[in-house]
Amino acid sequence: MREYHKFYIGGEWVEPAALQTLDVLNPATEEVCGSVALGTAADVDRAVRAARTAFASWSQTSPQERLEVLDRVAAEYQKRAADLATAVSEEMGAPASLARRSQVPLGAGHLATAAAILKDYAFEEQRGQTMIVKEPIGVCALITPWNWPLNQIVCKVAPALATGCTMVLKPSEVAPFSAQIFAEIMNAAGVPAGVFNLVQGDGPGVGVALSSHPDVDMVSFTGSTRAGIEVARNAAPTVKRVHQELGGKSPNIVLDDDLFAKSVTGGVRAVMNNSGQSCNAPTRMLVPAPRMAEAIESARAAAEQMTVGAPDSGAMLGPVVSEMQWNKIQGLIQRGIDEGATLVTGGPGRPAGLERGYYVRPTVFANVTNDMTIAREEIFGPVLVILGYDSVEQAVEIGNDTEYGLSAYVSGADLMEVRKVGAKLRAGQVVLNGAFDLMAPFGGYKMSGNGREWGDFAFSEFLEVKALLGYAPQA
């Protein structure tokens, strides 16, 4: 039983201002697997003060000094990889193989990319008489979700460290264990006191205090669009920078060619990964209407190959994270049935033989229209909807007909055609034939957010730009 009742502030493990704890449930068993302290505004004040104090010196370090710190963090992270994987499986139900092969390695990947970029990053550029300088923005509040906990923590922490910022991290209270271990990693790596601080807690107690704090210069938030709006509203009176990576309802346009069956199968697997709990999952598959029956058969076969079970069982899918999420997903599955979509496989209820745990049947709907609820709302579970199109132009129109714009996908044999279609999709990241790149900017159009993470674009979120006019006056 894990008990994490201290916060990491100013380089020390400290008692909360007032101890109040929250039980953490293992979604695979529905049983308590630990508890964390819930922070308050007083804890946030203390952490922000520590970060502000540390900023005076950390912001003046050289890129080489920061690179050495990043390298030490990466080394300690690798030492704790097994502990991190175990924590992720406990807190959010990821299969052990997914935790080891994806959840934990993604965090390591962001540390590596930040270090690689920092080696050659231009913080200064002379333009005629003027010197353009990029400086750390200051104290950053990092508010992260439960679905890919380490990915989201490290893709914020790594560029913040690299650019000379100090920070206060508030991880999700639903999945807080891996963040606590990450703080231990930062401590073991010798990150200077106050540069990184951790306050556990919920949105009302810690998130609001951070986003509204007058001495926080920037908030980086990943989560639902609804919560992102609240963060922006709380941050508005202090006119601080707000970076948001929010929801998605990503289209996946499957082209009419010889790779059709393979593309459909790959699309199903991409949705089901992490039990469908990915904001960039390709949850709306668009197929040529004359090939709908073929798509149904390929999607059914792929979905029914997905095994569901406990994280340590070898199953491909674990549970979803909580009872609240399970109930939401069940309601939307039923809504799809009620609105007349064709239920291809899956459906309401738990998979056979799984009476406890928040397990969801891998579900596919077909003959969906884009006005149906299941085509509009982010389900955040292992649920795919298939829509038909009469022309590629109509597919693009349907794909763009959403309030979101985080990701989009195009699959096909003709790369030139895939590129052409991808160029017309309104999304921050368009994935062509399943490609993946940690250096590519990640973020959304429309209600999927503002700003970009990953790679060198992430650095820009944590930097202010200063122009020194007359720096090199001409004779």
Secondary structure, DSSP 8 states (H G I E B T S, - for coil): -EEE--EEETTEEE--SS--EEEEEETTTTEEEEEEE---HHHHHHHHHHHHHHHHHHTTS-HHHHHHHHHHHHHHHHHTHHHHHHHHHHHH---HHHIIIIIHHHHHHHHHHHHHHHHH--SEEEETTEEEEEEE--EEEEE--SSSHHHHHHHHHHHHHHHT-EEEEE--SSS-HHHHHHHHHHHHTT--TTTEEE----IIIIIHHHHH-TT--EEEEES-HHHHHHHHHHHGGGT-EEEEE-----EEEE-SSTTHHHHHHHHHHHHHGGGG--TT---EEEEEGGGHHHHHHHHHHHHHT--B--TTTT-SB---S-HHHHHHHHHHHHHHHHTT-EEEE--SS--TT--SS-----EEEEEE-TTSHHHHS---SSEEEEEEESSHHHHHHHHH-SS--SEEEEE-S-HHHHHHHHTT--SSEEEETT---TTS-B--SGGGEES-BSHHHHHHHTEEEEEETTSS---
